[in-house]
Every structure is written in structure tokens, then in C-alpha cells.
Amino acid sequence: MTQAGNRVHQVFPLPCNAATPSGWAMTRAPYAADPAASRGREFVQASGGARGPRSAFQRDRDRILHSIAFRRLAGKAQVFVAPDGDHFRVRLTHSLEVAQIGRVLARSLSLDEDLAEALCLAHDMGHPPFGHSGEDALSASLAKRGGFDHNEHCLRTVMRLDSPYCDVPGLNLSWEVLEGLAKHNGPVASPGWALAELGAGFPLDLDRWPSLEAQVAALADDIAYDNHDIDDGIRSGFLAVDDLLTLDFVADQWRAVEKSFPNAGREAQLRELVRSQIGMMVNDVIETTRDNLAGIGSVEEVRGAGCALAGFSPAVAAQERALKGFLYERLYHHPEQMRTAQLAKMVVARLYAAFDQDPSLMSESWNRRLPTIEPERSRHIADFIAGMTDRYALSHYRRIFGENPEGLSNV
């Protein structure tokens, strides 16, 4: 155990690079995170008996999977708000797809797959209802109280809000998972209030780069939504295949699909295009990252490298930026999507104002725990809203205002 402030941090006495507790041998590269060398958890928990032979990172993944916040992702928007169609992605299905890609990358690079998977599964758990539109509305509502950031709220959720244990707050995840969630996109030079508060009690070395597992989790997220949003965009009718083929590298993939499967239906060819794009990006990350890791001999060297070591090659990075630009122009900023975003912001802003004026409109347990001083009071209200699914937010809106915001779901 190690001391930090008034907390006692739990560490994990597992042998390095031995057979994992689940019984299968793992060949872990020297630059991979090792659960046996974890910096531990924020709080020591009373042992309730072994629940299967698992490493620290396997336990983290399972805690995430069993959490309420993870289940709520099934009702939170990915691209489309409260979609009526069964085939459109939501935050939960997106997170599962990110985890699949993340495991492939981690296994190919001899990283810890369980840590990578845990990070992929948890990375969107801080999103409020209606995705980035809801985030913008909450940030505006909290403008005088420090704002709102979905990534920092992810840490707040797993460290404080989603609390299934009798003896400690939060999910009490290991340091490596929290570090990866805090800075999977790189060092955080100016943390917001939420991350600063959490980091004061359990420092996450915000000025350094995270583990390779965190870096590949971020890339898996990019690969998943770049390509799966194409699938949803075409399915919705907001994207046209001919417009997509104005991107030369996508057109090359499309021609290869048509040549390989000339008799397949158009829908099958489109799905093959998405798979082909994902495969190309994954292979590029593996090859580029292996080259970048030459001479790297430990996870501490990864953190001290001064730059990301996992990434795309320059050519594919340029293609990925072009694809993102296309999606922003043609899908995310589509006039219909922008109209829906304004409605979503209005719903969240009015809910916040209503709860601020009359906290009894919140659920009884949340109202009972409402702080009396600021900024804690305002942030508590935002926590309540951020935990809502799209449909739960809409049901509160109808109950409070007696009307339904027509057209909020556009697919």
C-alpha cells in the first residue's frame, strides 16, 4: 500500500508477465502497461471474497460493464437523437465497436488488451443526453460555475457519481484506467474544475503522455466513428454515396469493393466499404506505431516520450482529417442536424433552468442531496441532467412543460 494525502491506495501484487489470473499466457511487450505494476486504486476496499481470477485491469473492465452509467449509453445519442430506427448506432453500440477495434490494436502491439478495452468501453460515459448538443447547453448553463466538459465528467462519473459499493465512492478504478480516461488525447495543460478537483486527491500526472493502451483507445474511437458514421449517414439519407466518392481514397476503396464483389447488392457493398476502410486504418496504425516504438523499452518511456507514439502514418492521417472534414460538412452540420441540435440545446437549457428554480422537480433522491452552497448546487443539478438518457430527458421535459419538442428525432 502507498500513502497519498489522507488516502491509502491499494496496489496489486501480481507477478510480472506471468500467466494471467484467467489462466492464459499473455506476452506483454516491455512498453505495455502491466496490471502487476499498477499504481493501485484511490481507496482500499474490504475484500468480499474472490469473484473469479482476474487481473486489476480485468476487474476494471468488468466494473465498467456492470455500471449503471454504462447501461445508460444505450439511450444516449451518437449521431442521431432518439432514433426511431433499430439499426442506428447509439453511444453503447459505438463504445462496443470501439472496444473491438481497440482490442485488435492492443493485441497486435502486445499491449494489455484488458486495459485498452476498459478505456474504450468507458470513454463516452460522461456524455449527457443529446451528445455534444447537450454538452454545449450544460456548459452554457454552468458558464459562471466552471462549465461542463464530457471528458472530465466521465472521470467524475466513474470516480464519484456511479457508486455501487458500500465502502468507497465511485467505481474505484485503477490509476491506469483513470489516467487513460483523463488524457487519452494527450497531456492536459489546463484542467477544468472537475479534473482539477479529482486530480488533487488522486494525481494523474496530467502533464505527461498516457499509456499506449490509452493512445490506441483514442485511435480506435476515431476509426470507429469515422467509418460507422458513414454507415449511419448513408442509411439516414443525409449522405449520398456519390458525394462520399469525391474523396479519392474512399473512391479507391469503393472501386476495389465493386471489383471484388460485382454481383453483390448495393447495401452489402457499402458495408464492405466500411469494413475495408476500418481494416486499412487499423493496419496503418499497427505498422506506424511499431515503427515509432523502436528503442522504447518501458511504459515510463512511453509517458516521457513527449509525443504520441501510437498513430496514423502522415498519408493516412491526412486522409482521416479529410474524412472528418467531409463528415462535419455533410453530416454533423447538415441543416436538419443543426435544427435538431438547437432543439436539443433548448430542452437541456430549459430543464436546467426549471431544476434550478424548483429542485423538487428532480427525482427525490437527487433533490434530497442538493447542496445549499455554490458552485456545488449548480454542479449537482448538472450531474442529474448529465446522467439522463435522451428519452428520460424528453419525459421530464413533457412532465414539466406539458409539451413535446416535435422533430427532435430526425431519423
C-alpha positions as CSV (number, residue, x, y, z in Angstrom):
1,M,0.0,0.0,0.0
2,T,1.1,3.6,-0.6
3,Q,0.1,6.8,1.2
4,A,-1.2,9.8,-0.6
5,G,-2.7,12.6,1.4
6,N,-5.3,11.0,3.7
7,R,-6.0,8.1,1.4
8,V,-4.4,4.7,1.3
9,H,-4.0,3.4,-2.2
10,Q,-4.4,-0.3,-3.0
11,V,-1.7,-1.9,-5.1
12,F,-1.8,-5.3,-6.9
13,P,0.8,-8.0,-6.0
14,L,0.7,-10.0,-9.2
15,P,3.9,-11.4,-10.9
16,C,5.0,-9.5,-14.0
17,N,4.5,-11.2,-17.3
18,A,3.3,-14.4,-15.8
19,A,0.2,-16.3,-16.8
20,T,-2.7,-14.0,-16.2
21,P,-5.2,-14.9,-13.4
22,S,-7.7,-16.1,-16.0
23,G,-5.3,-18.9,-16.9
24,W,-4.0,-18.0,-20.4
25,A,-0.5,-16.7,-21.0
26,M,-0.1,-13.2,-22.2
27,T,3.0,-12.0,-24.0
28,R,3.2,-8.4,-22.9
29,A,5.7,-6.0,-24.6
30,P,8.1,-4.1,-22.2
31,Y,6.3,-0.8,-23.2
32,A,2.9,-2.2,-22.3
33,A,1.0,-1.4,-19.1
34,D,1.3,-4.2,-16.5
35,P,-1.5,-4.8,-14.0
36,A,1.0,-6.3,-11.6
37,A,2.8,-2.9,-11.6
38,S,-0.4,-0.8,-11.3
39,R,-0.2,2.3,-9.2
40,G,-3.3,1.0,-7.5
41,R,-6.8,2.3,-6.7
42,E,-7.7,5.5,-4.9
43,F,-9.3,3.7,-2.0
44,V,-8.7,0.3,-0.3
45,Q,-11.8,-1.8,-0.4
46,A,-12.8,-4.5,2.1
47,S,-12.4,-7.9,0.5
48,G,-15.7,-9.6,-0.2
49,G,-14.1,-12.8,-1.5
50,A,-12.7,-13.6,-4.8
51,R,-15.1,-13.2,-7.7
52,G,-13.1,-15.1,-10.3
53,P,-9.4,-15.0,-11.0
54,R,-8.9,-11.6,-12.7
55,S,-6.2,-9.1,-13.1
56,A,-6.6,-5.5,-11.9
57,F,-7.5,-4.3,-15.4
58,Q,-9.9,-7.1,-16.0
59,R,-11.7,-6.1,-12.8
60,D,-11.8,-2.5,-14.1
61,R,-13.4,-3.6,-17.4
62,D,-16.0,-5.6,-15.5
63,R,-16.8,-2.8,-13.1
64,I,-17.4,-0.6,-16.1
65,L,-19.6,-3.2,-17.9
66,H,-21.7,-3.7,-14.8
67,S,-22.1,0.1,-14.1
68,I,-25.4,2.0,-14.4
69,A,-23.6,4.7,-16.4
70,F,-22.5,2.2,-19.0
71,R,-26.0,0.8,-19.4
72,R,-27.4,4.3,-19.9
73,L,-25.3,4.7,-23.0
74,A,-28.0,2.5,-24.7
75,G,-30.2,5.6,-24.6
76,K,-27.8,8.3,-25.5
77,A,-27.3,9.8,-29.0
78,Q,-24.3,9.0,-31.1
79,V,-25.1,10.9,-34.3
80,F,-28.9,10.9,-34.3
81,V,-31.1,11.9,-31.3
82,A,-33.5,9.3,-30.0
83,P,-33.5,7.4,-33.4
84,D,-36.6,5.5,-34.3
85,G,-34.7,3.1,-36.5
86,D,-33.3,0.0,-34.8
87,H,-30.2,-0.1,-36.9
88,F,-28.8,3.4,-36.0
89,R,-25.9,3.5,-33.5
90,V,-26.1,4.9,-30.0
91,R,-23.3,5.6,-27.5
92,L,-23.5,2.0,-26.3
93,T,-23.1,0.3,-29.6
94,H,-20.4,2.8,-30.6
95,S,-18.5,2.0,-27.4
96,L,-18.7,-1.7,-28.1
97,E,-17.4,-1.2,-31.6
98,V,-14.6,1.0,-30.3
99,A,-13.7,-1.8,-27.9
100,Q,-13.5,-4.4,-30.6
101,I,-11.1,-2.2,-32.6
102,G,-9.1,-1.3,-29.5
103,R,-8.6,-5.0,-28.6
104,V,-7.3,-5.7,-32.1
105,L,-4.8,-2.9,-31.9
106,A,-3.7,-3.8,-28.4
107,R,-3.2,-7.5,-29.2
108,S,-1.3,-6.7,-32.4
109,L,1.0,-4.4,-30.5
110,S,1.4,-6.8,-27.5
111,L,-0.3,-4.3,-25.1
112,D,-2.6,-5.1,-22.3
113,E,-5.9,-5.9,-24.0
114,D,-8.0,-5.6,-20.9
115,L,-6.8,-2.0,-20.1
116,A,-7.4,-1.0,-23.7
117,E,-10.8,-2.5,-23.7
118,A,-11.7,-0.9,-20.4
119,L,-10.7,2.5,-21.7
120,C,-12.7,2.0,-25.0
121,L,-15.8,0.9,-23.1
122,A,-15.7,3.8,-20.7
123,H,-14.6,6.7,-22.9
124,D,-18.1,8.1,-23.5
125,M,-19.6,7.6,-20.1
126,G,-19.5,11.3,-19.4
127,H,-21.8,12.3,-22.3
128,P,-25.1,14.0,-21.3
129,P,-28.3,13.4,-23.3
130,F,-28.3,14.5,-26.9
131,G,-24.5,14.2,-27.3
132,H,-22.5,17.3,-28.0
133,S,-25.6,19.5,-28.2
134,G,-26.5,18.6,-24.6
135,E,-22.9,19.2,-23.6
136,D,-23.0,22.7,-25.1
137,A,-26.2,23.5,-23.3
138,L,-24.9,22.3,-19.9
139,S,-21.6,24.2,-20.4
140,A,-23.6,27.4,-21.1
141,S,-25.8,26.8,-18.1
142,L,-22.7,26.3,-15.9
143,A,-20.8,29.2,-17.5
144,K,-20.4,31.0,-14.2
145,R,-19.7,27.7,-12.3
146,G,-16.8,26.4,-14.3
147,G,-18.6,25.0,-17.3
148,F,-19.1,21.4,-18.3
149,D,-16.9,19.0,-20.3
150,H,-18.0,15.5,-21.2
151,N,-14.5,14.0,-20.9
152,E,-14.0,15.4,-17.4
153,H,-17.5,14.4,-16.5
154,C,-16.5,10.8,-17.5
155,L,-13.9,10.9,-14.7
156,R,-16.4,12.5,-12.3
157,T,-18.9,9.7,-13.1
158,V,-16.5,6.8,-12.6
159,M,-14.8,8.3,-9.6
160,R,-17.7,9.8,-7.7
161,L,-21.2,9.6,-9.2
162,D,-21.7,5.9,-10.2
163,S,-21.1,4.4,-6.8
164,P,-22.2,0.7,-6.3
165,Y,-20.0,-0.1,-3.3
166,C,-20.9,0.2,0.4
167,D,-17.4,1.3,1.5
168,V,-16.0,3.6,-1.2
169,P,-17.2,6.2,-3.7
170,G,-17.3,5.6,-7.4
171,L,-16.2,2.5,-9.3
172,N,-12.7,2.8,-7.7
173,L,-10.9,2.0,-10.9
174,S,-7.1,1.6,-11.1
175,W,-4.9,4.5,-11.7
176,E,-4.0,3.4,-15.2
177,V,-7.7,3.5,-16.3
178,L,-8.3,6.9,-14.8
179,E,-5.1,8.2,-16.3
180,G,-6.2,7.0,-19.7
181,L,-9.6,8.4,-19.5
182,A,-8.3,11.8,-18.4
183,K,-5.7,12.2,-21.1
184,H,-6.2,9.7,-23.9
185,N,-5.9,12.6,-26.3
186,G,-2.7,13.8,-24.7
187,P,-1.5,15.8,-21.7
188,V,-3.9,18.2,-20.2
189,A,-2.3,21.6,-19.7
190,S,-5.3,23.4,-18.2
191,P,-7.7,21.0,-16.5
192,G,-11.2,22.2,-15.7
193,W,-12.7,22.3,-12.3
194,A,-13.8,18.7,-12.3
195,L,-10.5,17.2,-13.3
196,A,-8.6,19.6,-11.0
197,E,-10.7,18.5,-8.0
198,L,-10.3,14.8,-8.7
199,G,-6.6,15.1,-9.5
200,A,-6.0,16.9,-6.3
201,G,-7.0,13.8,-4.4
202,F,-5.5,11.2,-6.7
203,P,-2.9,12.8,-9.0
204,L,-3.0,11.5,-12.6
205,D,0.2,13.1,-14.0
206,L,-1.8,15.3,-16.4
207,D,1.4,16.9,-17.8
208,R,2.7,13.6,-19.3
209,W,1.5,11.4,-22.1
210,P,-0.6,8.4,-21.2
211,S,0.0,4.7,-21.8
212,L,0.0,3.2,-25.2
213,E,-3.3,1.5,-24.3
214,A,-4.9,4.9,-23.8
215,Q,-3.4,6.1,-27.1
216,V,-4.8,3.2,-29.1
217,A,-8.2,3.6,-27.4
218,A,-8.3,7.2,-28.8
219,L,-7.4,5.9,-32.2
220,A,-10.0,3.2,-32.0
221,D,-12.6,5.8,-31.3
222,D,-11.6,7.8,-34.3
223,I,-11.6,4.8,-36.6
224,A,-15.0,3.6,-35.3
225,Y,-16.9,6.9,-35.6
226,D,-15.2,8.0,-38.9
227,N,-16.4,4.9,-40.6
228,H,-19.6,3.9,-38.8
229,D,-20.9,7.4,-39.1
230,I,-20.6,6.9,-42.8
231,D,-22.8,3.9,-42.5
232,D,-25.4,5.7,-40.4
233,G,-25.3,8.8,-42.6
234,I,-26.0,6.8,-45.7
235,R,-28.7,4.8,-44.0
236,S,-30.4,8.1,-42.9
237,G,-30.2,9.6,-46.4
238,F,-28.1,12.6,-45.1
239,L,-25.1,11.3,-47.0
240,A,-25.0,10.3,-50.7
241,V,-22.6,7.7,-51.9
242,D,-21.6,9.8,-54.9
243,D,-20.7,12.7,-52.6
244,L,-18.6,10.3,-50.5
245,L,-16.7,9.2,-53.6
246,T,-15.4,12.7,-54.1
247,L,-12.8,11.6,-51.5
248,D,-10.2,9.9,-53.7
249,F,-9.0,7.4,-51.0
250,V,-12.6,6.3,-50.4
251,A,-13.2,6.1,-54.1
252,D,-10.2,3.8,-54.4
253,Q,-11.7,1.5,-51.7
254,W,-15.1,1.6,-53.4
255,R,-13.7,0.6,-56.8
256,A,-11.8,-2.3,-55.1
257,V,-15.1,-3.5,-53.5
258,E,-17.0,-3.3,-56.7
259,K,-14.3,-5.3,-58.5
260,S,-14.2,-8.0,-55.8
261,F,-18.0,-8.2,-55.4
262,P,-19.6,-7.1,-58.7
263,N,-22.8,-9.1,-58.1
264,A,-23.4,-8.0,-54.5
265,G,-26.2,-5.7,-53.6
266,R,-25.5,-2.0,-53.0
267,E,-26.1,-2.3,-49.3
268,A,-23.7,-5.2,-48.9
269,Q,-21.1,-3.3,-51.0
270,L,-21.5,-0.3,-48.7
271,R,-21.0,-2.4,-45.6
272,E,-17.9,-3.9,-47.2
273,L,-16.6,-0.4,-47.9
274,V,-16.9,0.4,-44.2
275,R,-15.1,-2.8,-43.2
276,S,-12.4,-2.1,-45.8
277,Q,-11.8,1.4,-44.5
278,I,-11.6,0.2,-41.0
279,G,-9.1,-2.5,-41.9
280,M,-6.9,-0.1,-43.8
281,M,-6.8,2.3,-40.9
282,V,-6.1,-0.4,-38.3
283,N,-3.3,-1.9,-40.4
284,D,-1.8,1.6,-40.8
285,V,-1.9,2.3,-37.1
286,I,-0.2,-1.1,-36.3
287,E,2.6,-0.6,-38.8
288,T,3.2,3.1,-38.0
289,T,3.1,2.5,-34.2
290,R,5.6,-0.4,-34.4
291,D,8.0,1.9,-36.2
292,N,7.5,4.6,-33.6
293,L,8.3,2.2,-30.8
294,A,11.8,1.4,-31.9
295,G,14.0,1.9,-28.9
296,I,11.2,2.3,-26.4
297,G,11.7,-0.2,-23.5
298,S,9.2,0.7,-20.8
299,V,5.8,2.3,-20.2
300,E,7.6,5.1,-18.4
301,E,9.5,5.8,-21.6
302,V,6.1,6.0,-23.4
303,R,4.8,8.5,-20.9
304,G,8.0,10.6,-21.2
305,A,8.3,10.5,-25.0
306,G,7.0,14.0,-25.4
307,C,4.6,13.0,-28.2
308,A,2.1,10.3,-29.1
309,L,3.8,7.1,-30.2
310,A,0.6,5.4,-31.5
311,G,-0.8,7.0,-34.6
312,F,-1.5,7.0,-38.3
313,S,1.1,7.5,-40.9
314,P,1.3,11.0,-42.4
315,A,-0.6,9.9,-45.5
316,V,-3.4,8.2,-43.7
317,A,-3.6,11.0,-41.1
318,A,-4.2,13.4,-43.9
319,Q,-6.9,11.1,-45.3
320,E,-8.5,10.8,-41.9
321,R,-8.6,14.6,-41.4
322,A,-10.2,14.9,-44.9
323,L,-12.9,12.3,-44.0
324,K,-13.6,14.1,-40.7
325,G,-14.0,17.4,-42.6
326,F,-16.4,15.8,-45.0
327,L,-18.5,14.3,-42.2
328,Y,-18.7,17.6,-40.4
329,E,-19.7,19.5,-43.5
330,R,-22.2,16.9,-44.9
331,L,-23.5,15.1,-41.8
332,Y,-22.9,16.7,-38.5
333,H,-23.6,20.2,-39.8
334,H,-26.4,19.1,-42.2
335,P,-29.2,21.7,-41.9
336,E,-31.5,19.0,-40.5
337,Q,-28.9,18.0,-37.9
338,M,-28.4,21.7,-36.9
339,R,-32.1,22.2,-36.4
340,T,-32.3,19.1,-34.2
341,A,-29.2,20.3,-32.3
342,Q,-30.9,23.6,-31.5
343,L,-34.0,21.8,-30.2
344,A,-31.8,19.5,-28.0
345,K,-30.0,22.5,-26.6
346,M,-33.3,24.2,-25.8
347,V,-34.5,21.1,-24.0
348,V,-31.4,20.8,-21.8
349,A,-31.3,24.5,-21.1
350,R,-34.9,24.7,-20.0
351,L,-34.6,21.6,-17.9
352,Y,-31.6,23.1,-16.1
353,A,-33.5,26.4,-15.5
354,A,-36.5,24.5,-14.2
355,F,-34.5,22.4,-11.7
356,D,-32.5,25.5,-10.6
357,Q,-35.8,27.3,-9.9
358,D,-37.6,24.4,-8.3
359,P,-35.3,21.5,-7.3
360,S,-38.3,19.4,-6.2
361,L,-38.8,18.7,-10.0
362,M,-35.7,16.5,-9.8
363,S,-36.0,12.9,-8.6
364,E,-36.5,12.7,-4.8
365,S,-33.1,11.3,-4.1
366,W,-31.3,13.9,-6.1
367,N,-33.3,16.7,-4.6
368,R,-32.6,15.4,-1.1
369,R,-28.9,15.5,-1.7
370,L,-28.9,19.0,-3.3
371,P,-26.0,21.1,-1.8
372,T,-27.0,24.5,-0.4
373,I,-23.9,26.4,-1.5
374,E,-22.5,27.3,-4.9
375,P,-20.9,26.1,-7.1
376,E,-21.8,22.7,-5.7
377,R,-25.5,23.3,-6.0
378,S,-25.4,24.1,-9.7
379,R,-23.0,21.3,-10.5
380,H,-25.3,18.8,-8.7
381,I,-28.1,19.8,-11.0
382,A,-25.9,19.4,-14.0
383,D,-24.9,16.0,-12.7
384,F,-28.5,14.9,-12.6
385,I,-29.2,16.1,-16.2
386,A,-25.9,14.6,-17.5
387,G,-26.9,11.2,-16.3
388,M,-30.2,11.2,-18.3
389,T,-30.8,9.3,-21.5
390,D,-32.3,11.2,-24.4
391,R,-35.8,9.7,-23.7
392,Y,-35.6,10.3,-20.0
393,A,-34.8,13.9,-20.6
394,L,-37.7,14.2,-23.0
395,S,-40.1,12.6,-20.5
396,H,-39.0,15.2,-17.8
397,Y,-39.5,17.9,-20.3
398,R,-43.0,16.8,-21.2
399,R,-43.9,16.4,-17.5
400,I,-42.6,19.9,-16.6
401,F,-43.7,21.9,-19.6
402,G,-46.7,19.9,-20.8
403,E,-45.4,19.8,-24.4
404,N,-43.3,17.6,-26.7
405,P,-40.5,19.2,-28.6
406,E,-41.7,18.0,-32.0
407,G,-39.0,17.0,-34.5
408,L,-36.2,16.3,-32.0
409,S,-35.7,12.9,-33.5
410,N,-34.9,13.3,-37.2
411,V,-34.5,9.6,-38.3
